[in-house]
């Protein structure tokens, strides 16, 4: 089934074995992918489930194509933890790439924030655009789960979501800081006996201010470094999440070999 096309849909589009495709999804399957009645593809509900589906004509005449679920597919491509990214918005449309790359790397939640040095003030339409990008990236990378993207908030409001009294102690929280002598994120992850759910915060162009770093530390975050080189605002999330993913995959492989 590796060669079958994948389509992320909303769970409410499924009623029993019937899949109610939107006009945009019908266009994508029929006109872009050139699939026709009887062709199979994979349906992802973005919540962890996959199905083998088949295109059928809509006998009601309301739409051109509909689909039916033929069988559920057993698959496990997700990381074993919740992985949350807090990212200060970079300039221009660069956050599009942050969403795409972090989805491919397994992030479960994305929190775009406005920091002291943030240059972009996104329009309400951006959230819909980012959601579409996350859907496409989840399809491409064979994710079972489409990351949830929150509405943009001020940095202080994002930190308040992760105060000690509001968050289980199983979370490891890190704020990535450039030009410092903080311990490396990789060393910290490797020194942790069991990496559980992780929150990663990466800054804007120019980095976090000292006050922002201190506020995060006061909220229980550990300040860490991604290395000696200064990374762009769109590169830092990619590097940080890659390190987390690599350690988690390593742990998963080792735990499987021990069982």
ABEGO torsion letter per residue (X at the ends): XAABBBBBBBAAABBEABBBBBAAAAAAAAAAAGBBBGBBBBBBAGAGBBBBBBBBBBAAGABABBBBBABBBBBBABBABBBBBBBBBBBEAAAAAAAAAAAAAGBABBBBBBBAABABBBBAAAAAAAAAAAAAAAAAAGBABBBBBBBBBBAAAAAAAABAAABBAABBBBBBBBGBABBBAAAAAAABABBBBBBBBBBBBGEBBAAAAAAAAAAGBBBBBAEABBBBAAAAAAAAAAAAAAAAAAAAAAAAAAX
